[in-house]
Amino acid sequence: MKKVLVLAAAIVAVVMSAKAEVEFAYDAGAEVVSSYIWRGQYNGGLSLQPEALVGFNAADEKVQFRIGAWGSIGASDWKFRKGLPNPDANDMNPNTYFVPEVDLEASLQLWGLTLGATHYYYFGGTPFFSGLEDDGGSQTEVQIGYNFGELTKAGLYFNWYSMVAGNDCYYVTDANTGDEVARRAWSSYFEIGYDYTFESIDLTIGAVVGMTPWKSLYTDYEGGFAVNNIALRIGKTWNVNDVCDIELFGLGSVNTYGINKDNCFVSEAGDYKLGGVQKLNGTIGLGFWF
C-alpha cells in the first residue's frame, strides 16, 4: 500500500507542477484480429480484443495517466478447457490450448517518457497471482519507454519491458544437491520503432525491431540475445462524425531466432504454432475506438 501511495503522490506532484487544468480522459474500443500476434509470437487465432482505460490529461496532454484493462477472447476460448489430455497422443490436445486473457494496465506519460505496469492474467484455473513455477501462470511486467516525437516531431520511439513477478523461470542444476532449481528469468523485450502517418489520407506505416537481451520466455528459456520480432504494420483510419475512429490494418512479422526452412511457417494448429516455433506470422484486423 505504501508504494501505491507514493506513486499517487508523485503523480499529483507532477500534475501540480504542470500548472495546467486537469481533464478527465478515457480510451475505449476493440479490435477483431485474424491472429493474435504478440512480440513476434503466435498466441492464438481469430480473436476479439477490447480495451478500456480511464485517467486524466494535463499540460496540453503532455502529461497523461491511464488505468484499465485489455482482453483477448479467441475463437477456441469459449470452452474454458486448457490442455485437456489428448487420448491419441502423449501431449496436450492443441484444440483446447488457448484460454481468455485479461491484462490490467497502468501507465504514466510525461513529455514523451512512459512508465507503465501490466499484469497478465489467464483464465482456466490459473491463479490471479502466480508463483515462479506455476504452469501457465500469470505474470507481472514493468515498462519504460520514450517517444522522440516530443522533441523532434518524428515518429521514433523506444520501449523496454521486463517481467518482475509471476511464472517466469528456467531451471539450473544445484551443484551441491543435484536438484533442479528454478531461477527467475526476468524475461525482457526491447523494441525500436518508427511510425509515419500520411495525414492527408490517414494512412500510417510503422516498422518495429524487437529483441530479447538474454534467456527468456521469448526464446523458450533457451539461448541468449535474439532478434525475435521484425514487423511492419500498415493501417488506414476513418473518423465517423467525431464519434469514433475505425481502423483497418495489417501486420506481418518475422522471428529470426532459430529460423530455418522447416519452421518459417508451421501449418499445424495448436501447440505447434505457439511461441517462437512459427517464425513467419501475420494478421489483419479491424478496430473501433471512441
C-alpha positions in Angstrom: 0.0 0.0 0.0 2.9 2.4 0.7 4.2 2.0 -2.8 0.7 2.8 -4.2 0.5 6.0 -2.0 4.0 7.1 -3.0 3.1 6.6 -6.7 -0.1 8.6 -6.3 1.7 11.4 -4.5 4.3 11.5 -7.3 1.5 11.8 -9.9 -0.2 14.6 -8.0 3.1 16.4 -7.7 3.8 16.2 -11.4 0.4 17.4 -12.3 0.6 20.3 -9.8 4.0 21.3 -11.2 2.5 21.4 -14.7 0.3 24.4 -13.6 -2.4 23.3 -16.0 -6.0 22.3 -15.8 -6.5 18.6 -15.3 -9.1 17.0 -17.5 -10.7 13.6 -17.3 -9.9 11.3 -20.2 -10.7 7.8 -21.4 -9.7 5.5 -24.2 -12.1 2.7 -25.2 -12.5 0.4 -28.1 -11.9 -3.1 -29.5 -10.2 -4.9 -32.4 -11.0 -8.1 -34.2 -7.9 -9.8 -35.5 -7.4 -12.8 -37.7 -4.5 -13.9 -35.4 -3.3 -12.8 -32.0 0.4 -11.9 -32.6 2.4 -10.6 -29.7 6.1 -9.5 -29.9 6.9 -11.9 -32.7 4.9 -14.8 -31.2 1.7 -16.5 -32.3 -0.6 -16.5 -29.3 -3.9 -17.6 -30.9 -6.2 -17.4 -33.9 -9.3 -15.3 -34.6 -9.7 -13.0 -31.6 -11.8 -10.2 -30.1 -9.6 -7.8 -28.2 -11.4 -5.0 -26.2 -9.7 -2.3 -24.1 -11.0 0.3 -21.7 -8.8 2.9 -19.9 -9.6 5.9 -17.7 -7.4 8.7 -16.3 -6.5 12.3 -16.9 -4.7 14.7 -19.2 -2.7 17.8 -18.2 -0.3 20.3 -19.6 -1.9 20.3 -23.0 -1.9 16.4 -22.9 1.9 16.2 -22.4 1.1 14.6 -19.0 -1.3 11.6 -19.2 -2.3 8.9 -16.7 -4.3 5.8 -17.6 -5.5 2.8 -15.8 -7.7 0.0 -17.1 -7.8 -3.4 -18.8 -7.2 -5.1 -22.1 -8.6 -8.5 -23.0 -8.4 -11.2 -25.7 -11.0 -13.8 -26.4 -10.2 -16.3 -29.2 -12.5 -18.4 -31.3 -11.4 -21.5 -29.3 -11.5 -19.9 -25.9 -15.2 -20.4 -25.1 -14.9 -23.9 -23.6 -12.6 -22.7 -20.9 -10.7 -26.0 -21.2 -7.0 -25.6 -21.2 -4.7 -28.6 -22.0 -7.2 -31.4 -21.8 -5.4 -34.8 -22.3 -5.4 -35.9 -25.9 -6.3 -39.6 -26.0 -4.5 -40.1 -29.3 -1.1 -38.7 -28.2 1.1 -38.2 -25.2 0.8 -34.4 -25.3 -2.0 -32.0 -24.6 -4.8 -31.5 -27.1 -3.9 -28.5 -29.2 -7.6 -27.7 -29.9 -8.2 -26.7 -26.3 -5.0 -24.9 -25.5 -5.9 -21.2 -25.8 -7.8 -19.5 -22.9 -9.2 -16.0 -22.4 -6.7 -13.3 -21.2 -7.2 -10.1 -19.3 -4.4 -7.7 -18.7 -4.6 -5.0 -16.0 -2.7 -1.9 -17.1 -1.4 1.4 -15.7 0.8 4.0 -17.4 2.1 7.5 -16.8 3.3 9.6 -19.7 5.5 12.7 -19.0 6.5 14.7 -22.1 7.2 11.6 -24.1 8.5 9.4 -21.3 6.3 6.4 -20.4 6.3 4.4 -17.2 3.9 1.5 -17.0 3.0 -1.8 -15.5 0.9 -4.7 -16.8 -0.5 -7.8 -15.0 -1.2 -10.7 -17.4 -4.0 -13.0 -16.2 -5.2 -16.1 -17.9 -8.5 -17.8 -17.1 -9.0 -21.6 -17.0 -7.7 -22.3 -13.5 -4.6 -20.0 -13.5 -4.0 -18.3 -10.1 -4.5 -14.5 -10.3 -1.1 -14.0 -8.7 1.1 -16.9 -9.8 4.2 -18.3 -8.3 7.6 -18.7 -10.0 6.8 -22.2 -11.2 3.1 -22.2 -11.7 2.4 -23.9 -15.0 0.8 -21.4 -17.4 0.6 -18.9 -14.6 0.0 -15.1 -14.7 2.8 -12.6 -14.9 3.6 -9.0 -14.0 5.6 -6.7 -16.2 7.0 -3.2 -15.9 7.8 -0.8 -18.8 9.8 2.2 -19.6 9.8 4.0 -23.0 10.3 7.2 -24.8 8.6 8.7 -27.8 11.0 11.1 -29.5 8.2 12.9 -31.2 8.0 15.2 -28.3 11.5 16.5 -29.2 11.8 16.0 -33.0 8.3 15.6 -34.3 9.5 12.3 -35.8 7.7 9.0 -35.1 10.7 7.3 -33.5 10.1 5.5 -30.2 11.8 3.0 -27.8 10.3 0.6 -25.2 11.8 -1.8 -22.7 9.6 -4.4 -20.9 10.7 -6.8 -18.1 8.8 -9.5 -16.2 9.2 -8.9 -12.5 6.7 -11.4 -10.9 4.7 -14.5 -11.6 5.5 -17.5 -13.7 8.8 -16.7 -15.4 11.7 -19.1 -14.8 14.2 -21.6 -16.1 16.0 -24.4 -14.3 19.6 -25.0 -13.3 21.2 -27.9 -11.5 22.3 -27.3 -7.9 26.0 -28.2 -7.7 25.6 -29.5 -4.1 22.3 -31.4 -4.2 21.9 -32.2 -7.9 18.3 -30.9 -7.8 16.8 -28.8 -10.5 16.3 -25.3 -9.1 14.1 -22.6 -10.6 15.7 -19.2 -11.4 13.8 -16.1 -12.2 14.4 -15.2 -15.9 13.5 -11.5 -15.7 12.3 -12.1 -19.3 12.8 -8.8 -21.1 12.0 -7.4 -24.5 13.0 -4.1 -26.0 12.0 -2.5 -29.3 12.8 0.4 -31.5 10.1 1.5 -33.8 9.1 4.3 -36.2 5.7 5.4 -37.4 4.9 7.7 -40.3 1.4 9.0 -41.0 0.2 10.3 -44.3 -2.1 12.8 -42.8 -4.0 13.7 -46.0 -5.3 10.1 -46.2 -4.9 9.0 -42.5 -2.6 6.1 -43.5 0.1 5.0 -41.1 3.0 2.8 -41.8 5.0 1.5 -38.8 8.2 -0.6 -38.5 9.5 -2.3 -35.4 12.6 -4.3 -34.5 12.2 -6.2 -31.2 14.9 -8.1 -29.3 15.3 -10.1 -26.1 18.6 -9.4 -24.4 19.0 -12.8 -22.5 17.5 -16.2 -21.9 13.7 -15.5 -21.6 10.2 -16.7 -22.4 10.7 -15.2 -26.0 13.2 -18.0 -26.7 11.5 -20.7 -24.6 14.2 -20.0 -21.9 17.0 -21.1 -24.2 19.9 -19.2 -25.9 20.7 -15.6 -25.1 20.3 -12.4 -27.1 17.8 -12.8 -30.0 16.1 -10.6 -32.6 12.6 -12.1 -32.2 10.4 -9.5 -33.9 10.9 -7.6 -37.1 7.4 -6.3 -38.0 5.7 -4.0 -40.5 2.2 -2.6 -39.9 0.0 -0.6 -42.2 -3.2 1.0 -41.0 -5.9 3.2 -42.6 -8.2 5.2 -40.3 -11.6 6.7 -40.9 -13.3 9.2 -38.5 -17.0 8.8 -38.2 -18.6 12.2 -37.3 -16.1 12.7 -34.5 -17.8 9.9 -32.6 -15.3 7.1 -33.3 -12.3 6.1 -35.4 -12.4 2.9 -37.5 -9.1 1.4 -38.5 -8.3 -1.4 -41.0 -4.8 -2.7 -40.6 -2.5 -5.5 -41.5 0.7 -6.7 -39.7 3.5 -9.1 -40.8 6.4 -10.2 -38.6 9.5 -12.3 -38.7 11.0 -14.0 -35.7 14.7 -14.6 -36.6 15.5 -16.7 -33.5 16.3 -20.2 -34.7 14.7 -19.7 -38.1 15.1 -22.4 -40.7 13.3 -23.7 -43.8 11.2 -26.1 -41.7 9.8 -23.6 -39.2 9.2 -20.5 -41.3 5.6 -21.4 -41.4 4.0 -24.3 -39.4 0.7 -25.5 -40.8 -0.5 -27.5 -37.8 -2.8 -25.9 -35.3 -2.4 -25.5 -31.5 0.8 -26.1 -29.6 2.9 -26.4 -32.8 2.2 -22.7 -33.6 2.8 -21.3 -30.2 5.7 -19.1 -29.1 8.8 -18.9 -31.2 8.1 -22.1 -33.1 6.5 -20.5 -36.1 8.8 -17.8 -37.5 6.6 -16.0 -40.0 3.4 -14.5 -38.7 0.8 -12.1 -39.8 -2.7 -10.7 -39.0 -5.3 -8.4 -40.4 -7.7 -6.6 -38.2 -10.5 -4.1 -37.8 -10.5 -1.7 -34.8 -13.1 0.7 -33.4 -12.0 3.5 -31.0 -14.1 6.0 -29.1 
